[in-house]
Structure formats: structure tokens, C-alpha cells
Amino acid sequence: MGDMLIRDLDPELKRQIEERSRRNRRSLSEEAIDLIRRGILVDQKGAARLGDRLRAIIGDVHFTDEELDAIAASRAEPDREPPSFA
């Protein structure tokens, strides 16, 4: 595998990539490679499918069991009345 040096990287952008790498439990290099790949795929596909576009935005974030349980419970709840703007 080859190496790449990125000069003049904005400190805020680096911080965001570091934060994302911690959240996804990857090394900084692995996260940067993933972001570059996603950017190239989106660019190549042009108007990608909605699911692919969302995945490019949120990355490999997964719901916790508690979040999935809350989603399942909310599906069983009756719909709320729409707000009245009168």
C-alpha cells in the first residue's frame, strides 16, 4: 500500500476526522481512507440512491439496542393529531 501526506490540513477538519475515528473505533488513517473512498464513490455515482447518500453522511453509525427498542415501541403508538395553526 502507498502512503499519502496531506499538507496544510485545516485543524478543525483534522479534529473532526479524529472525533469520527474515535466514534467509529478506527485509526485516523483508516477513517481518512474511508472518507476518501466514500467521497469517490459518491462522485462516481453522481445522483446515488437515497440510502447510499444517507450512509455517506452518517457513516457506519449503528443504533444501540435501547434505540432500536424505542423505535419499535414508537411504531406501536397511535399517530398524534397534527398541530392546529388556527
VENURRA-V101935 format. One record per run of one state. SS is the DSSP state (~ for helix, > for strand, _ for the rest). FROM is the first residue (numbers start at 0). TO is the last residue. If there is no record, write none. Layout:
SS;FROM;TO  SS;FROM;TO
This chain:
_;0;9  ~;10;22  _;23;26  ~;27;44  _;45;48  ~;49;57  _;58;63  ~;64;75  _;76;85
